[in-house]
């Protein structure tokens, strides 16, 4: 990408979008196209097409999405599938119509089967049923993956689906009911730091892999700047290190100086038993994450404290 290239970051105020803007700005890209939800509703196809027609973005990072943890997915599956399908359809189609050179769409580890060989390789997608609690969200993400591939084949576009491991970082959603597990636990442990007991959903046994948002942003710029054609879609981007939810809870408790007891609520669902990505293809391109989980949790907690 030339430093003056017109670059649209969809969802620039969110967890991933804000990390992309930080990275792009640090690298000297000064022609960023940024629109808040009030300025542009990405579920509105006609509005998105008007913006693309006016701005003609050469590169698109499609980081906008409705996301959430298990509780949010179970409570509002209709919103998860509808909003994500509309956002994806509007942006991907407009990018094709108005000549975008490259687009990165962000999938999810929910695309993999609930019971999947570990670590998960890209070819395992659709090899078994997906996790039921996030089926609406993951079905929308699967549609986005297929749509990118279809537009690439039919129209010669370079639209690539990136599948990151579970993201965390500044500007995450720390809602204890609607956020992902790490950010939700940061808030809950912070609020319980003077208590004797902290209850965590599920058994604590599921294994998850976490990736700091700025590390994913670095990987995304590497992909967009490849001199060769983009790699075969999709491509995993992760740390390759899995930790149990119990270990994660203990690490967050330590970071917030929680000295009480951690218990596990076995009446709540665990989700998929394990989710660790095989990111060999991304490593072969020369990328590896910089932020270890303990350091990342400390950074996130420091940021969270500045906001509250």
C-alpha distance (Angstrom), angle and dihedral (degrees) to the residues before:
residue distance angle dihedral
X1 . . .
X2 3.79 . .
X3 3.81 113.3 .
X4 3.81 89.0 -117.0
X5 3.83 94.5 48.6
X6 3.80 117.2 129.7
X7 3.80 104.9 -111.3
X8 3.81 124.5 -175.6
X9 3.81 115.9 -157.2
X10 3.80 106.0 -167.6
X11 3.79 109.8 -155.5
X12 3.81 94.8 18.8
X13 3.81 94.2 164.4
X14 3.80 94.9 57.2
X15 3.78 133.4 84.7
X16 3.81 98.3 -83.0
X17 3.80 97.7 26.5
X18 3.80 93.3 55.2
X19 3.82 90.2 48.9
X20 3.81 89.8 51.7
X21 3.80 91.3 50.7
X22 3.81 91.1 49.3
X23 3.79 91.3 51.0
X24 3.79 95.9 43.6
X25 3.81 92.0 48.3
X26 3.81 91.7 48.1
X27 3.82 89.4 52.3
X28 3.81 92.4 52.6
X29 3.81 101.3 -103.9
X30 3.79 101.9 149.8
X31 3.80 104.4 170.4
X32 3.79 100.5 74.3
X33 3.79 120.5 158.1
X34 3.80 108.1 -145.2
X35 3.79 127.5 173.6
X36 3.79 128.2 177.2
X37 3.81 119.9 -143.3
X38 3.82 89.6 -101.2
X39 3.80 89.8 55.1
X40 3.81 96.7 43.4
X41 3.80 128.7 11.9
X42 3.81 103.4 -151.9
X43 3.81 92.0 -157.0
X44 3.84 88.0 65.5
X45 3.80 106.0 88.4
X46 3.81 95.4 -167.9
X47 3.80 92.8 48.8
X48 3.81 91.6 49.0
X49 3.81 91.1 49.3
X50 3.80 91.6 50.7
X51 3.80 90.3 52.8
X52 3.82 92.9 47.5
X53 3.80 91.0 47.5
X54 3.81 90.7 52.1
X55 3.83 99.8 39.9
X56 3.84 101.9 29.4
X57 3.84 96.0 -156.0
X58 3.80 112.4 -151.2
X59 3.81 94.2 -160.5
X60 3.80 129.4 29.6
X61 3.79 131.2 -164.3
X62 3.82 105.1 -165.4
X63 3.81 97.6 -156.8
X64 3.81 95.9 143.1
X65 3.80 115.1 108.3
X66 3.76 143.6 130.5
X67 3.81 104.6 -105.0
X68 3.79 137.8 169.2
X69 3.76 146.9 141.8
X70 3.79 130.6 -84.3
X71 3.81 95.3 -75.1
X72 3.81 93.4 51.5
X73 3.82 92.5 46.5
X74 3.80 92.1 50.3
X75 3.81 93.2 46.5
X76 3.82 99.7 46.7
X77 3.82 112.2 21.4
X78 3.83 92.5 147.4
X79 3.80 92.2 59.0
X80 3.80 91.7 46.0
X81 3.79 95.4 54.1
X82 3.80 97.6 37.4
X83 3.81 99.1 47.2
X84 3.79 95.3 42.8
X85 3.80 93.4 48.0
X86 3.81 91.3 49.7
X87 3.82 94.6 47.0
X88 3.81 93.2 47.5
X89 3.79 95.0 45.2
X90 3.81 93.5 48.0
X91 3.80 96.8 48.5
X92 3.82 100.2 37.6
X93 3.79 93.2 48.1
X94 3.82 93.9 46.0
X95 3.82 90.8 47.9
X96 3.79 89.6 55.4
X97 3.80 95.3 44.7
X98 3.81 95.4 48.0
X99 3.78 99.5 44.2
X100 3.81 106.5 -101.8
X101 3.81 108.2 176.7
X102 3.79 99.0 -151.1
X103 3.80 134.9 7.1
X104 3.79 129.7 -172.6
X105 3.81 115.8 -155.0
X106 3.78 118.9 -169.1
X107 3.77 118.9 -133.7
X108 3.78 127.6 -179.8
X109 3.78 141.1 -121.3
X110 3.82 84.2 -113.4
X111 3.80 85.4 80.4
X112 3.79 88.9 74.9
X113 3.80 122.6 82.7
X114 3.80 117.0 -87.6
X115 3.79 88.7 -118.7
X116 3.78 105.3 39.9
X117 3.82 135.1 157.2
X118 3.80 111.1 -100.1
X119 2.96 130.4 -90.7
X120 3.79 93.3 32.8
X121 3.79 116.0 -127.1
X122 3.79 122.3 -158.7
X123 3.81 93.1 -110.8
X124 3.83 90.4 62.4
X125 3.82 91.7 74.4
X126 3.84 110.2 114.5
X127 3.80 91.3 11.6
X128 3.83 90.2 116.7
X129 3.83 144.6 -3.7
X130 3.80 116.7 -56.7
X131 3.81 123.9 -124.0
X132 3.86 106.1 -72.6
X133 3.82 96.4 -142.8
X134 3.82 91.5 63.3
X135 3.80 98.6 30.2
X136 3.82 95.8 120.8
X137 3.81 92.8 50.9
X138 3.80 94.8 42.9
X139 3.82 91.9 47.6
X140 3.80 89.3 55.5
X141 3.80 90.4 49.0
X142 3.81 90.4 49.0
X143 3.81 88.9 53.2
X144 3.81 89.5 52.4
X145 3.79 91.5 51.1
X146 3.81 92.0 50.1
X147 3.80 91.4 44.4
X148 3.82 92.3 53.8
X149 3.80 90.4 49.9
X150 3.81 92.2 46.8
X151 3.81 93.8 50.6
X152 3.79 90.7 45.7
X153 3.82 92.2 52.6
X154 3.79 97.3 42.2
X155 3.79 101.5 36.6
X156 3.80 103.5 26.0
X157 3.80 93.6 -116.1
X158 3.79 123.5 151.8
X159 3.80 100.1 -129.5
X160 3.81 113.5 157.1
X161 3.80 130.2 -171.7
X162 3.80 114.0 -140.6
X163 3.82 117.5 -161.6
X164 3.81 110.0 -158.6
X165 3.76 125.5 -171.7
X166 3.81 115.2 -114.4
X167 3.80 107.2 -49.3
X168 3.77 128.1 -140.8
X169 3.79 134.9 169.1
X170 3.82 143.4 99.8
X171 3.83 116.6 -19.0
X172 3.80 92.1 28.1
X173 3.80 121.4 145.2
X174 3.81 106.0 -98.0
X175 3.81 95.1 -176.9
X176 3.83 105.5 136.0
X177 3.81 90.1 -142.8
X178 3.81 102.6 36.2
X179 3.80 105.7 29.8
X180 3.79 132.1 88.4
X181 3.77 118.7 -90.3
X182 3.82 100.6 -95.0
X183 3.79 98.0 46.5
X184 3.80 92.5 41.2
X185 3.79 90.9 52.0
X186 3.81 91.7 48.7
X187 3.78 90.2 58.6
X188 3.79 95.1 41.4
X189 3.80 93.3 48.7
X190 3.81 90.3 46.5
X191 3.79 91.0 53.1
X192 3.83 91.5 44.8
X193 3.80 97.2 43.0
X194 3.81 92.2 113.9
X195 3.81 94.0 43.0
X196 3.79 129.5 96.7
X197 3.81 96.9 -132.9
X198 3.79 137.7 39.0
X199 3.81 120.7 -172.8
X200 3.82 119.1 -151.2
X201 3.80 123.7 -162.8
X202 3.82 116.9 -104.5
X203 3.78 131.6 -4.4
X204 3.80 97.8 -50.0
X205 3.82 89.3 -124.7
X206 3.84 103.4 104.4
X207 3.80 114.2 106.2
X208 3.79 119.5 -131.7
X209 3.80 135.2 177.6
X210 3.80 120.6 -140.7
X211 3.80 131.1 -158.5
X212 3.79 127.0 -167.5
X213 3.81 110.1 -122.7
X214 3.81 95.4 -126.9
X215 3.82 89.9 55.7
X216 3.81 90.4 54.8
X217 3.81 89.9 48.5
X218 3.80 89.6 55.5
X219 3.82 90.4 51.4
X220 3.80 90.8 49.7
X221 3.79 93.7 54.1
X222 3.78 89.5 49.4
X223 3.82 89.6 54.2
X224 3.80 94.6 46.5
X225 3.81 90.6 49.7
X226 3.80 97.5 49.7
X227 3.80 110.8 131.6
X228 3.79 89.3 -151.1
X229 3.84 123.7 63.4
X230 3.79 115.0 -74.5
X231 3.82 114.5 -85.9
X232 3.78 122.7 -98.1
X233 3.81 111.2 -71.1
X234 2.97 130.5 -80.6
X235 3.81 110.5 36.4
X236 3.81 126.1 -176.0
X237 3.80 120.4 -131.7
X238 3.79 115.8 -170.7
X239 3.77 146.8 125.4
X240 3.80 94.1 -109.8
X241 3.82 90.8 -133.6
X242 3.79 120.2 113.9
X243 3.80 125.9 -161.9
X244 3.78 130.3 -176.5
X245 3.79 119.5 -112.6
X246 3.79 86.5 -116.6
X247 3.81 91.0 56.4
X248 3.81 90.3 45.8
X249 3.80 91.4 51.8
X250 3.80 91.0 50.2
X251 3.83 91.4 50.0
X252 3.80 92.4 49.7
X253 3.80 91.2 45.7
X254 3.79 89.3 54.0
X255 3.82 92.4 48.1
X256 3.81 92.5 53.9
X257 3.83 93.8 40.7
X258 3.80 94.1 -114.7
X259 3.81 108.0 169.0
X260 3.80 100.1 179.1
X261 3.79 132.0 95.3
X262 3.82 123.2 -76.0
X263 3.81 115.6 -140.9
X264 3.81 130.9 -177.2
X265 3.81 125.0 -131.0
X266 3.80 104.5 -139.8
X267 3.82 91.6 -173.0
X268 3.82 88.9 72.2
X269 3.84 124.0 79.9
X270 3.79 122.5 -100.2
X271 3.79 98.3 -155.4
X272 3.81 118.4 -150.0
X273 3.82 113.4 -0.3
X274 3.82 94.5 -127.9
X275 3.80 139.2 5.1
X276 3.79 117.1 -178.4
X277 3.79 120.0 146.0
X278 3.78 128.8 -137.3
X279 3.82 100.5 -134.7
X280 3.80 96.5 175.3
X281 3.81 93.4 126.3
X282 3.81 91.4 54.2
X283 3.81 91.4 46.6
X284 3.80 89.1 52.1
X285 3.82 87.9 60.2
X286 3.81 89.3 59.6
X287 3.81 101.8 -99.2
X288 3.79 128.9 126.6
X289 3.81 129.6 160.4
X290 3.79 119.4 -97.6
X291 3.81 101.4 -161.2
X292 3.80 121.5 78.7
X293 3.80 115.7 -149.2
X294 3.81 96.7 -110.2
X295 3.79 92.1 50.9
X296 3.80 91.2 45.9
X297 3.80 93.2 51.5
X298 3.81 89.9 52.0
X299 3.81 90.9 50.5
X300 3.79 92.1 48.5
X301 3.78 93.1 48.5
X302 3.80 91.6 49.0
X303 3.80 89.6 51.2
X304 3.80 92.0 46.4
X305 3.79 91.1 53.4
X306 3.81 90.9 54.1
X307 3.81 89.1 57.0
X308 3.79 97.1 49.5
